[in-house]
């Protein structure tokens, strides 16, 4: 247990965990923005009001 605690409190490990976490978060934001931008025009994707 002490080995895990020492590993978790290591500054290098903390730096890389933050880096990987932020990278995954920002990648998800970019993917969501690209997904939403796909619906910007009427021809992009299935728009809910195309049937009316």
Secondary structure, 3 states (H helix, E strand, C coil): CHHHHHHHCCHHHHHHHHHHHHHHHHHHHHHHHHHHHCCCCCCCCCCCCCCC
